[in-house]
Amino acid sequence: EKLRVWEPSNAYDFGQIVNALNANKDKAACADLLTITDPKTLPVLLSNKLEGEILLIFIQSLEHYVAGKDPGLAYQHLFYLSKAERFKVVLALLSRNEKEEVQQLFDLLSESQSDQYSLEDLESLKKVYEL
């Protein structure tokens, strides 16, 4: 059964929801959360709590549930995730397989059309993700 999510009003609520989603590996509900969360607010909502597992469930949710419907939203989330505290640390700790998952999402976005990003935007963001 999919967890019900609501729009978090602060970093604490967001953290609680994300921890519950992550514990259940509920990618569909995580996609719901990312759909109702303004990407610009991600760095604030994540605060200093970004971890590899969280980055990964976000990537997987964006890849499997969001990118196909709204590639622009998926791009925005990737962009603002990269602005989060601890992003560089978390990125450095990803395994090769985990990096491949991130690459798959970028591949999906490069095959999609969106007025939210150009292929140049995507390429420069890939460099931020060290791909």
DSSP file (Angstrom, degrees, kcal/mol; ACC not computed):
  #  RESIDUE AA STRUCTURE BP1 BP2  ACC     N-H-->O    O-->H-N    N-H-->O    O-->H-N    TCO  KAPPA ALPHA  PHI   PSI    X-CA   Y-CA   Z-CA
    1    1 A E              0   0    0      0, 0.0     2,-0.2     0, 0.0     0, 0.0   0.000 360.0 360.0 360.0 129.8    0.0    0.0    0.0
    2    2 A K        -     0   0    0      1,-0.1     2,-0.1    26,-0.0    25,-0.0  -0.450 360.0-116.1 -72.4 137.5    1.4    3.3   -1.1
    3    3 A L        -     0   0    0     -2,-0.2     2,-0.4     1,-0.1    -1,-0.1  -0.433  26.1-122.1 -68.7 144.7    2.1    5.9    1.7
    4    4 A R        -     0   0    0     -2,-0.1     2,-0.3    28,-0.0    -1,-0.1  -0.759  31.7-165.2 -88.0 133.8    0.1    9.1    1.6
    5    5 A V        -     0   0    0     -2,-0.4     2,-0.3    24,-0.0    25,-0.0  -0.851   8.2-167.0-119.1 157.0    2.2   12.2    1.3
    6    6 A W        -     0   0    0     -2,-0.3    11,-0.1     0, 0.0    30,-0.1  -0.886  41.2 -82.4-133.7 165.6    1.4   15.8    1.9
    7    7 A E        -     0   0    0     -2,-0.3     2,-0.1     1,-0.1    30,-0.1  -0.582  49.8-132.5 -72.4 117.4    3.2   19.0    1.1
    8    8 A P        -     0   0    0      0, 0.0     3,-0.1     0, 0.0    -1,-0.1  -0.447  12.8-159.1 -73.4 143.0    5.7   19.5    3.9
    9    9 A S  S    S+     0   0    0     -2,-0.1     2,-0.3     1,-0.1    -2,-0.0   0.605  71.4  15.7 -96.9 -12.6    5.8   23.0    5.5
   10   10 A N  S  > S-     0   0    0      1,-0.1     4,-2.4    35,-0.0     5,-0.2  -0.950  83.1 -96.1-153.4 172.1    9.3   22.7    7.0
   11   11 A A  H  > S+     0   0    0     -2,-0.3     4,-2.6     1,-0.2     5,-0.2   0.846 118.8  55.7 -62.3 -35.7   12.5   20.7    6.9
   12   12 A Y  H  > S+     0   0    0      2,-0.2     4,-2.3     1,-0.2    -1,-0.2   0.955 110.3  43.6 -63.7 -49.9   11.5   18.6    9.9
   13   13 A D  H  > S+     0   0    0      1,-0.2     4,-2.5     2,-0.2     5,-0.2   0.921 114.0  51.5 -59.9 -44.4    8.2   17.4    8.2
   14   14 A F  H  X S+     0   0    0     -4,-2.4     4,-2.9     1,-0.2     5,-0.2   0.929 109.8  49.8 -59.2 -45.5   10.0   16.8    5.0
   15   15 A G  H  X S+     0   0    0     -4,-2.6     4,-2.5    30,-0.2    -1,-0.2   0.895 109.8  50.7 -60.6 -41.5   12.7   14.7    6.7
   16   16 A Q  H  X S+     0   0    0     -4,-2.3     4,-1.9     2,-0.2    -1,-0.2   0.921 113.1  45.4 -62.5 -44.5   10.0   12.6    8.5
   17   17 A I  H  X S+     0   0    0     -4,-2.5     4,-2.7     2,-0.2     5,-0.2   0.943 113.6  49.1 -64.5 -47.6    8.2   11.9    5.2
   18   18 A V  H  X S+     0   0    0     -4,-2.9     4,-2.8     1,-0.2     5,-0.2   0.895 109.9  51.8 -61.2 -41.1   11.4   11.1    3.4
   19   19 A N  H  X S+     0   0    0     -4,-2.5     4,-2.4    -5,-0.2    -1,-0.2   0.903 111.1  47.5 -63.0 -40.4   12.6    8.7    6.1
   20   20 A A  H  X S+     0   0    0     -4,-1.9     4,-1.7     2,-0.2    -2,-0.2   0.920 113.6  47.6 -65.7 -43.5    9.2    6.9    6.0
   21   21 A L  H  X>S+     0   0    0     -4,-2.7     5,-2.3     1,-0.2     4,-0.6   0.921 113.7  48.0 -61.9 -43.8    9.4    6.6    2.2
   22   22 A N  H ><5S+     0   0    0     -4,-2.8     3,-0.7     1,-0.2    -2,-0.2   0.889 107.5  54.5 -66.6 -40.1   12.9    5.4    2.3
   23   23 A A  H 3<5S+     0   0    0     -4,-2.4    -1,-0.2     1,-0.2    -2,-0.2   0.870 117.6  37.2 -61.0 -36.5   12.2    2.8    5.0
   24   24 A N  H 3<5S-     0   0    0     -4,-1.7    -1,-0.2    -5,-0.2    -2,-0.2   0.446 103.0-131.2 -93.6  -1.0    9.5    1.4    2.8
   25   25 A K  T <<5 +     0   0    0     -3,-0.7     2,-1.4    -4,-0.6    -3,-0.2   0.891  44.3 170.1  49.3  42.0   11.4    2.0   -0.5
   26   26 A D     >< +     0   0    0     -5,-2.3     4,-1.9     1,-0.2    -1,-0.2  -0.647  11.7 169.1 -89.9  86.7    8.2    3.5   -1.7
   27   27 A K  H  > S+     0   0    0     -2,-1.4     4,-2.3     1,-0.2    -1,-0.2   0.827  73.8  56.2 -70.2 -31.8    9.2    5.1   -5.0
   28   28 A A  H  > S+     0   0    0      2,-0.2     4,-1.7     1,-0.2    -1,-0.2   0.932 111.2  42.7 -66.6 -44.6    5.7    5.8   -6.1
   29   29 A A  H  > S+     0   0    0      2,-0.2     4,-2.4     1,-0.2    -1,-0.2   0.857 111.7  55.5 -69.1 -33.9    4.9    7.8   -3.0
   30   30 A C  H  X S+     0   0    0     -4,-1.9     4,-2.6     2,-0.2    -2,-0.2   0.904 105.8  52.1 -63.4 -40.0    8.3    9.5   -3.2
   31   31 A A  H  X S+     0   0    0     -4,-2.3     4,-1.9     2,-0.2    -2,-0.2   0.895 107.8  52.2 -62.1 -39.4    7.4   10.6   -6.8
   32   32 A D  H  X S+     0   0    0     -4,-1.7     4,-1.8     2,-0.2    -2,-0.2   0.928 109.4  49.7 -59.8 -44.9    4.1   12.1   -5.3
   33   33 A L  H  X S+     0   0    0     -4,-2.4     4,-1.0     1,-0.2    -2,-0.2   0.925 112.1  46.9 -60.5 -45.4    6.2   14.0   -2.8
   34   34 A L  H  < S+     0   0    0     -4,-2.6    -1,-0.2     1,-0.2    -2,-0.2   0.804 109.2  56.0 -68.7 -27.9    8.5   15.3   -5.5
   35   35 A T  H  < S+     0   0    0     -4,-1.9    -1,-0.2     1,-0.2    -2,-0.2   0.859 113.4  38.8 -71.8 -35.3    5.6   16.3   -7.6
   36   36 A I  H  < S+     0   0    0     -4,-1.8     2,-0.5    -5,-0.1    -1,-0.2   0.550 101.6  87.0 -92.4  -6.7    4.0   18.4   -4.9
   37   37 A T  S  < S-     0   0    0     -4,-1.0     5,-0.1    -5,-0.2   -30,-0.0  -0.818  82.9-123.2 -96.8 127.1    7.2   19.9   -3.7
   38   38 A D    >   -     0   0    0     -2,-0.5     3,-2.2     1,-0.2     4,-0.5  -0.535  18.6-138.1 -65.3 120.4    8.6   23.0   -5.4
   39   39 A P  G >  S+     0   0    0      0, 0.0     3,-1.6     0, 0.0    -1,-0.2   0.832 100.2  64.1 -51.4 -35.3   12.1   22.0   -6.6
   40   40 A K  G 3  S+     0   0    0      1,-0.3     4,-0.3     2,-0.1    -2,-0.1   0.771  99.2  54.6 -61.1 -24.8   13.4   25.4   -5.5
   41   41 A T  G <> S+     0   0    0     -3,-2.2     4,-2.9     1,-0.2     3,-0.4   0.580  81.7  93.1 -86.3  -8.7   12.6   24.5   -1.9
   42   42 A L  H <> S+     0   0    0     -3,-1.6     4,-3.1    -4,-0.5     5,-0.3   0.901  81.2  52.1 -54.3 -48.7   14.6   21.2   -1.9
   43   43 A P  H  > S+     0   0    0      0, 0.0     4,-1.0     0, 0.0    42,-0.4   0.897 115.7  42.3 -57.8 -37.7   17.9   22.6   -0.6
   44   44 A V  H  4 S+     0   0    0     -3,-0.4    -2,-0.2    -4,-0.3   -33,-0.1   0.922 116.0  47.7 -72.5 -44.3   16.1   24.2    2.4
   45   45 A L  H  < S+     0   0    0     -4,-2.9   -30,-0.2     1,-0.2    -3,-0.2   0.872 113.4  47.6 -66.1 -36.9   13.8   21.2    3.0
   46   46 A L  H >< S+     0   0    0     -4,-3.1     3,-2.8    -5,-0.3    -1,-0.2   0.778  84.2 173.7 -73.1 -25.1   16.7   18.8    2.9
   47   47 A S  T 3< S-     0   0    0     -4,-1.0    38,-0.6    -5,-0.3     3,-0.3  -0.303  71.4 -32.9  51.6-128.3   18.7   21.0    5.2
   48   48 A N  T 3  S+     0   0    0      1,-0.2    -1,-0.3    -3,-0.1    -2,-0.1   0.041 119.4  97.2-106.5  26.9   21.9   19.1    6.0
   49   49 A K    <   +     0   0    0     -3,-2.8     2,-0.2     2,-0.0    -1,-0.2   0.315  43.1 131.0-101.0   7.4   20.1   15.7    5.9
   50   50 A L        +     0   0    0     35,-0.4     2,-0.3    -3,-0.3    40,-0.1  -0.436  30.3 170.0 -66.5 131.1   21.0   14.6    2.3
   51   51 A E     >  -     0   0    0     -2,-0.2     4,-2.8     1,-0.1     5,-0.2  -0.899  47.6-102.4-135.3 165.5   22.3   11.0    2.2
   52   52 A G  H  > S+     0   0    0     -2,-0.3     4,-2.6     1,-0.2     5,-0.2   0.895 120.2  51.6 -54.8 -45.3   23.1    8.5   -0.5
   53   53 A E  H  > S+     0   0    0      1,-0.2     4,-2.3     2,-0.2    -1,-0.2   0.881 112.1  47.1 -61.5 -38.4   20.0    6.5    0.2
   54   54 A I  H  > S+     0   0    0     -3,-0.2     4,-2.2     2,-0.2    -2,-0.2   0.930 111.5  49.5 -70.8 -46.2   17.8    9.6   -0.1
   55   55 A L  H  X S+     0   0    0     -4,-2.8     4,-2.5     1,-0.2    -2,-0.2   0.921 112.7  50.2 -56.4 -42.7   19.5   10.8   -3.3
   56   56 A L  H  X S+     0   0    0     -4,-2.6     4,-2.9    -5,-0.2     5,-0.2   0.908 109.0  47.7 -66.8 -43.6   19.0    7.4   -4.8
   57   57 A I  H  X S+     0   0    0     -4,-2.3     4,-2.3     1,-0.2    -1,-0.2   0.873 113.0  50.9 -67.7 -33.0   15.3    7.1   -4.0
   58   58 A F  H  X S+     0   0    0     -4,-2.2     4,-2.7     2,-0.2     5,-0.2   0.946 112.0  46.8 -63.6 -47.4   14.8   10.6   -5.4
   59   59 A I  H  X S+     0   0    0     -4,-2.5     4,-2.6     1,-0.2    -2,-0.2   0.933 114.6  46.6 -60.0 -47.6   16.7    9.6   -8.6
   60   60 A Q  H  X S+     0   0    0     -4,-2.9     4,-2.8     2,-0.2     5,-0.3   0.894 113.1  48.9 -64.5 -40.5   14.8    6.3   -8.9
   61   61 A S  H  X>S+     0   0    0     -4,-2.3     4,-2.4    -5,-0.2     5,-1.0   0.916 112.9  47.4 -65.8 -43.1   11.4    8.0   -8.3
   62   62 A L  I  X>S+     0   0    0     -4,-2.7     5,-3.5     3,-0.2     4,-0.7   0.914 115.3  46.8 -62.9 -42.2   12.2   10.7  -10.8
   63   63 A E  I  <5S+     0   0    0     -4,-2.6     5,-0.3    -5,-0.2    -2,-0.2   0.937 121.6  32.9 -66.2 -47.0   13.3    8.1  -13.4
   64   64 A H  I  <5S+     0   0    0     -4,-2.8    -2,-0.2    -5,-0.2    -1,-0.2   0.750 135.3  15.6 -86.8 -24.5   10.4    5.7  -13.0
   65   65 A Y  I  <5S+     0   0    0     -4,-2.4     4,-0.2    -5,-0.3    -3,-0.2   0.690 127.3  32.9-123.2 -26.0    7.5    8.0  -12.2
   66   66 A V  I >X<S+     0   0    0     -5,-1.0     4,-3.6    -4,-0.7     3,-0.7   0.871 102.7  61.5-105.5 -46.9    8.2   11.6  -13.0
   67   67 A A  T 34<S+     0   0    0     -5,-3.5    -4,-0.1     1,-0.3    -3,-0.1   0.837 103.5  52.2 -57.1 -38.5   10.5   12.0  -16.0
   68   68 A G  T 34 S+     0   0    0     -5,-0.3    -1,-0.3    -6,-0.3    -2,-0.1   0.868 120.9  32.4 -65.7 -36.8    8.2   10.3  -18.5
   69   69 A K  T <4 S+     0   0    0     -3,-0.7    -2,-0.2    -4,-0.2    -1,-0.2   0.866 139.2  11.9 -87.2 -41.1    5.3   12.6  -17.5
   70   70 A D     X  +     0   0    0     -4,-3.6     4,-1.9     1,-0.1     3,-0.5  -0.634  59.2 171.8-143.5  78.2    7.1   15.8  -16.8
   71   71 A P  H  > S+     0   0    0      0, 0.0     4,-2.5     0, 0.0     5,-0.2   0.831  82.2  59.9 -59.8 -31.3   10.8   15.8  -17.8
   72   72 A G  H  > S+     0   0    0      2,-0.2     4,-2.4     1,-0.2     5,-0.1   0.909 105.6  47.0 -62.5 -42.2   11.0   19.5  -16.9
   73   73 A L  H  > S+     0   0    0     -3,-0.5     4,-2.4     2,-0.2    -1,-0.2   0.911 111.2  51.6 -65.6 -42.2   10.0   18.8  -13.3
   74   74 A A  H  X S+     0   0    0     -4,-1.9     4,-2.3     1,-0.2    -2,-0.2   0.919 110.7  49.0 -60.6 -43.0   12.6   16.0  -13.1
   75   75 A Y  H  X S+     0   0    0     -4,-2.5     4,-2.8     2,-0.2    -2,-0.2   0.933 109.4  51.6 -60.9 -46.6   15.3   18.3  -14.5
   76   76 A Q  H  X S+     0   0    0     -4,-2.4     4,-2.7     1,-0.2     5,-0.2   0.898 109.8  49.8 -58.7 -41.5   14.4   21.0  -11.9
   77   77 A H  H  X S+     0   0    0     -4,-2.4     4,-2.6     2,-0.2    -1,-0.2   0.922 111.1  48.6 -64.9 -42.6   14.6   18.5   -9.1
   78   78 A L  H  X S+     0   0    0     -4,-2.3     4,-1.5     2,-0.2    -2,-0.2   0.919 112.1  50.6 -60.2 -42.7   18.0   17.3  -10.3
   79   79 A F  H  < S+     0   0    0     -4,-2.8     4,-0.3     1,-0.2    -2,-0.2   0.944 115.6  39.5 -61.1 -50.4   19.2   20.9  -10.6
   80   80 A Y  H >< S+     0   0    0     -4,-2.7     3,-1.0     1,-0.2     4,-0.3   0.792 108.2  61.9 -76.3 -26.6   18.1   21.9   -7.1
   81   81 A L  H >< S+     0   0    0     -4,-2.6     3,-1.6     1,-0.2    -1,-0.2   0.892  98.9  58.3 -59.1 -37.7   19.2   18.6   -5.5
   82   82 A S  T 3< S+     0   0    0     -4,-1.5    -1,-0.2     1,-0.3    -2,-0.2   0.648 101.2  56.2 -69.4 -13.0   22.7   19.6   -6.7
   83   83 A K  T <  S+     0   0    0     -3,-1.0    -1,-0.3    -4,-0.3    -2,-0.2   0.486  85.2 112.1 -92.8  -4.8   22.4   22.8   -4.6
   84   84 A A  S X  S-     0   0    0     -3,-1.6     3,-1.7    -4,-0.3     4,-0.3  -0.333  79.8 -97.5 -71.9 149.9   21.7   20.9   -1.4
   85   85 A E  T 3  S+     0   0    0    -38,-0.6   -35,-0.4   -42,-0.4    -1,-0.1  -0.357 110.8  20.1 -58.9 144.6   24.1   20.8    1.5
   86   86 A R  T 3> S+     0   0    0     -3,-0.1     4,-2.8   -37,-0.1     5,-0.3   0.448  85.2 126.7  74.1   1.7   26.3   17.6    1.5
   87   87 A F  H <> S+     0   0    0     -3,-1.7     4,-2.8     1,-0.2     5,-0.2   0.936  73.6  46.3 -56.3 -48.9   25.5   17.0   -2.2
   88   88 A K  H  > S+     0   0    0     -4,-0.3     4,-2.1     1,-0.2    -1,-0.2   0.885 113.6  49.4 -62.4 -39.3   29.2   16.8   -3.2
   89   89 A V  H  > S+     0   0    0      2,-0.2     4,-1.0     1,-0.2    -1,-0.2   0.946 113.4  45.5 -63.8 -49.0   29.9   14.5   -0.2
   90   90 A V  H >< S+     0   0    0     -4,-2.8     3,-0.6     1,-0.2     4,-0.5   0.905 111.7  52.5 -61.9 -43.1   27.0   12.2   -1.1
   91   91 A L  H >< S+     0   0    0     -4,-2.8     3,-1.3    -5,-0.3    -1,-0.2   0.902 105.3  54.8 -59.9 -42.7   27.9   12.1   -4.7
   92   92 A A  H 3< S+     0   0    0     -4,-2.1    -1,-0.2     1,-0.3    -2,-0.2   0.762 106.9  52.4 -63.5 -25.3   31.5   11.1   -3.9
   93   93 A L  T << S+     0   0    0     -4,-1.0    -1,-0.3    -3,-0.6    -2,-0.2   0.476  81.7 114.6 -92.9  -2.9   30.2    8.1   -2.0
   94   94 A L    <   -     0   0    0     -3,-1.3     2,-0.0    -4,-0.5    -3,-0.0  -0.427  64.6-126.6 -69.3 141.4   28.0    6.7   -4.7
   95   95 A S     >  -     0   0    0     -2,-0.1     4,-2.3     1,-0.1     5,-0.2  -0.266  28.3-101.3 -76.5 171.8   29.0    3.3   -6.1
   96   96 A R  H  > S+     0   0    0      1,-0.2     4,-2.0     2,-0.2     5,-0.1   0.915 124.3  50.6 -61.6 -42.8   29.4    2.7   -9.8
   97   97 A N  H  > S+     0   0    0      1,-0.2     4,-1.4     2,-0.2    -1,-0.2   0.893 109.9  49.9 -62.0 -40.3   26.0    1.0  -10.0
   98   98 A E  H  > S+     0   0    0      1,-0.2     4,-1.6     2,-0.2    -1,-0.2   0.898 108.8  52.0 -66.6 -39.9   24.4    4.0   -8.3
   99   99 A K  H  X S+     0   0    0     -4,-2.3     4,-2.5     1,-0.2    -1,-0.2   0.875 105.1  56.9 -62.2 -36.2   26.1    6.4  -10.6
  100  100 A E  H  X S+     0   0    0     -4,-2.0     4,-2.3     1,-0.2    -1,-0.2   0.858 103.0  54.4 -63.6 -34.7   24.7    4.4  -13.5
  101  101 A E  H  X S+     0   0    0     -4,-1.4     4,-1.6     2,-0.2    -1,-0.2   0.907 108.5  48.1 -63.3 -41.6   21.2    4.9  -12.2
  102  102 A V  H  X S+     0   0    0     -4,-1.6     4,-2.0     1,-0.2    -2,-0.2   0.918 110.4  52.3 -64.0 -42.8   21.8    8.7  -12.2
  103  103 A Q  H  X S+     0   0    0     -4,-2.5     4,-2.7     1,-0.2    -2,-0.2   0.891 104.8  56.1 -59.6 -40.8   23.1    8.4  -15.8
  104  104 A Q  H  X S+     0   0    0     -4,-2.3     4,-2.4     1,-0.2    -1,-0.2   0.890 106.2  50.4 -60.1 -40.0   20.0    6.5  -16.8
  105  105 A L  H  X S+     0   0    0     -4,-1.6     4,-2.3     2,-0.2    -1,-0.2   0.927 110.9  48.4 -64.7 -43.8   17.8    9.4  -15.6
  106  106 A F  H  X S+     0   0    0     -4,-2.0     4,-2.2     2,-0.2    -2,-0.2   0.901 110.3  52.2 -61.8 -40.0   20.0   11.9  -17.6
  107  107 A D  H  X S+     0   0    0     -4,-2.7     4,-1.2     1,-0.2    -2,-0.2   0.926 109.3  49.8 -60.3 -44.3   19.7    9.6  -20.6
  108  108 A L  H  X S+     0   0    0     -4,-2.4     4,-0.6     1,-0.2     3,-0.4   0.913 111.6  48.2 -60.2 -44.0   15.9    9.6  -20.3
  109  109 A L  H >< S+     0   0    0     -4,-2.3     3,-0.6     1,-0.2    -1,-0.2   0.838 106.8  56.0 -67.9 -32.8   15.8   13.4  -20.0
  110  110 A S  H 3< S+     0   0    0     -4,-2.2    -1,-0.2     1,-0.2    -2,-0.2   0.761 106.8  50.7 -73.0 -21.2   18.0   13.8  -23.0
  111  111 A E  H 3< S+     0   0    0     -4,-1.2    -1,-0.2    -3,-0.4     2,-0.2   0.610 103.6  76.9 -85.2 -12.9   15.5   11.8  -25.1
  112  112 A S  S << S-     0   0    0     -4,-0.6     2,-0.4    -3,-0.6   -44,-0.0  -0.600  76.1-131.2 -98.2 157.9   12.6   14.0  -23.8
  113  113 A Q        +     0   0    0     -2,-0.2     2,-0.3     3,-0.0   -41,-0.2  -0.892  33.3 159.0-106.4 137.4   11.7   17.4  -24.9
  114  114 A S    >   -     0   0    0     -2,-0.4     3,-0.7     3,-0.4   -44,-0.0  -0.976  43.0-142.6-154.6 144.7   11.0   20.2  -22.4
  115  115 A D  T 3  S+     0   0    0     -2,-0.3     3,-0.1     1,-0.2    -1,-0.0   0.477  98.1  74.0 -82.9   0.1   10.9   23.9  -22.5
  116  116 A Q  T 3  S+     0   0    0      1,-0.2     2,-0.3     2,-0.0    -1,-0.2   0.679 107.7  14.2 -84.4 -18.7   12.4   23.9  -19.0
  117  117 A Y    <   -     0   0    0     -3,-0.7    -3,-0.4     4,-0.0     2,-0.2  -0.997  62.7-141.8-154.7 153.9   15.9   22.8  -20.2
  118  118 A S     >  -     0   0    0     -2,-0.3     4,-2.2    -3,-0.1     5,-0.1  -0.627  39.7-103.7-105.0 170.8   18.1   22.5  -23.3
  119  119 A L  H  > S+     0   0    0     -2,-0.2     4,-2.6     1,-0.2     5,-0.1   0.838 124.9  56.0 -63.6 -30.9   20.5   19.7  -24.1
  120  120 A E  H  > S+     0   0    0      2,-0.2     4,-2.5     1,-0.2    -1,-0.2   0.920 105.9  50.0 -65.3 -43.2   23.3   22.2  -23.1
  121  121 A D  H  > S+     0   0    0      1,-0.2     4,-2.2     2,-0.2    -2,-0.2   0.929 111.9  48.9 -57.5 -45.0   21.6   22.7  -19.7
  122  122 A L  H  X S+     0   0    0     -4,-2.2     4,-2.3     1,-0.2    -2,-0.2   0.912 110.1  50.8 -62.9 -44.1   21.5   18.9  -19.3
  123  123 A E  H  X S+     0   0    0     -4,-2.6     4,-1.5     1,-0.2    -1,-0.2   0.907 111.1  47.5 -61.5 -42.6   25.1   18.5  -20.3
  124  124 A S  H  X S+     0   0    0     -4,-2.5     4,-1.3     1,-0.2    -1,-0.2   0.863 111.8  50.5 -70.5 -32.1   26.3   21.1  -17.8
  125  125 A L  H  X S+     0   0    0     -4,-2.2     4,-1.8    -5,-0.2    -1,-0.2   0.870 104.3  58.7 -69.9 -35.1   24.2   19.5  -15.1
  126  126 A K  H  <>S+     0   0    0     -4,-2.3     5,-2.5     1,-0.2    -1,-0.2   0.887 103.0  53.3 -58.5 -38.3   25.7   16.1  -15.9
  127  127 A K  H ><5S+     0   0    0     -4,-1.5     3,-1.4     1,-0.2    -1,-0.2   0.886 104.5  54.3 -64.7 -37.7   29.1   17.6  -15.1
  128  128 A V  H 3<5S+     0   0    0     -4,-1.3    -1,-0.2     1,-0.3    -2,-0.2   0.878 109.2  48.3 -61.4 -36.7   27.8   18.8  -11.8
  129  129 A Y  T 3<5S-     0   0    0     -4,-1.8    -1,-0.3    -5,-0.1    -2,-0.2   0.336 116.9-120.8 -84.5   7.0   26.8   15.1  -11.2
  130  130 A E  T < 5       0   0    0     -3,-1.4    -3,-0.2    -5,-0.2    -2,-0.1   0.879 360.0 360.0  56.6  43.6   30.3   14.1  -12.3
  131  131 A L      <       0   0    0     -5,-2.5    -4,-0.2    -6,-0.1    -1,-0.1   0.396 360.0 360.0-105.5 360.0   29.0   12.0  -15.2
